């Protein structure tokens, strides 16, 4: 089996690549041409598979439909997982054009390529719980209305709906995975959960004095990214394409995350955390809770990692990272670039 992953260097792409390689797949991933090397999340598998043809990286861009089409024709994959995008909601308000282009042109180009070359290729589209908009404290499933509140969410709605249109119009195996928030030690450092755990690691080691956040009352259904990529794969093995909510069925506020995380290092979060209007979104999504009943019943998928286990995993990773940073700072090999440095 061959799989093509756009966004292989991201959090989800790295976990998915590991999973598929463990199942014997030949994995192909897209990376953007850049002066900076950004493969750190997959360096472990690059090293492990350097002497085989099991892992292959290709330069391509979601905004370049010709490069995507040529790549699919060259690789002839059995499955395509479209995980590439500008995925930060707050950034989408500051850069709506780029966000919308990457999340709409790329999916459409891939679907057109499948339609015109080989309709047997299975296609996974990374949809998002942000599409729901968080209207009211209700549990959200595959049939809940989509009410996007950000440029990111609205572009995801387009990709979600165009996938359904191609599925119904051209008999393409197009899957939509509506993933609620999923975190890990590989999460980008500007996302709130990782921002918290990185700061706690630095505070614990005397590298940072404060942590500035936005809306502490925002409530999210948080799971572990490593569990969620297994759900992606299961969707693609089902006998028919469909839409699937992937979630834990539990929701916690940012404040809940803070309490749990600071407790691990025996610190009172209130002594270190402050809020600032600059970290509030122009249009807040206050509450998101997923209903994973369908995927649990039909595909027998269950989240394996609890909220407490997820927070602990991230804290332990970032305590180790901060310890390394401290050594570098002491040896004048690193200058702090984070907020509120104390060194």
C-alpha positions, 0 to 999 in steps of 0.5 A, a space after each residue: 500500500 502507498 500513502 501520500 500525506 500532505 503536511 507530513 512534518 506537522 503534528 498529525 502528519 508525523 504521527 500518521 506517518 509512524 502509524 502507516 510505516 508500522 503497518 507496512 505502507 510505503 509513505 510519501 509526504 509533501 514538504 515546502 521548499 524553505 531555507 529552514 529545515 523543518 523536519 524535526 518531528 519526523 527526523 526519527 523516522 527519516 533516520 530509521 528508514 534512510 536506507 529503504 524506499 519506505 519513506 519518501 519526501 517530495 517538494 510540493 505546495 498546496 497552492 500549486 495545483 500542478 505540482 500536486 497533480 504531477 505528484 499524485 500521477 508520479 506516486 500513484 498512491 492508494 490513499 491520500 491524507 490531506 493534513 496540510 494547512 495553516 491551522 492556527 485559528 488566531 493567525 487566520 484572522 491576521 492572514 485570512 487570504 493565505 489561510 483560505 487559499 491553503 485550505 481550499 485550493 489544495 483539497 480541490 486540486 487533489 480531488 480534481 486529480 483523483 477525478 481525472 486520473 484514478 477514482 480508486 484513490 481514497 481521499 481523507 480530508 482533515 475537517 475541524 471542530 472549529 467548523 461548528 462555531 460552538 453555539 451553545 453547550 451541546 454535544 456535536 455530531 456529524 449532523 450538527 449545523 456548521 456555523 464557522 466563526 473564523 477564516 480558518 473555520 470557514 475555509 475548512 467548511 468549504 473543503 469539507 463540503 466540496 469533498 462531499 460534493 465530489 464523493 456524491 457526484 463522481 463516486 470518489 472515496 472521500 472521507 471527512 474526519 471532523 477532529 476535535 482538539 488533539 494535542 501532544 508534545 509535538 503540538 506547535 508552541 503557539 497553540 494554547 496547550 503547548 504554550 502552557 506546558 512549554 511555559 511551565 517547563 521554563 518556569 520550573 527551571 527558572 527561565 520564565 517568570 509569567 505566562 500570558 494567555 487569552 480566554 481562560 473560560 474557553 472549553 474544548 474537547 481535548 484528545 491525544 493526536 497519536 490516538 486520533 491518527 488511528 481513527 483517520 486510518 480506520 475511516 479509510 479502511 471502512 467499506 464506504 466513505 463517510 463523515 466522522 466525528 473524532 473526540 473524547 466526549 469530555 470538555 475542559 476549559 483552558 483554566 482546567 488545563 492550567 490547574 492540571 498542568 501546574 499541579 504536576 509541578 506543585 505550583 499555583 497557576 494564579 501566581 504565574 498566569 495573566 491574561 491579555 486582550 491581544 490573545 482574545 480572538 475577534 470572534 470567540 468560540 466558547 464551547 466545543 464538545 464532540 459526540 464520537 458515538 458513530 465512530 465508536 460503534 461503527 469502527 470500534 475506535 476509542 481514545 486511549 489517552 485520558 485528559 490527565 495522561 495527555 497533560 502529564 505527557 506534555 508536561 514531562 516532555 517540556 520539563 526535559 526540553 526546558 532543562 536542555 534550554 537551561 544548559 544552553 543558556 548557561 553556556 551562552 549558546 541560547 538567548 531567550 526568545 520566549 515571553 517573560 524571560 528571567 535569564 
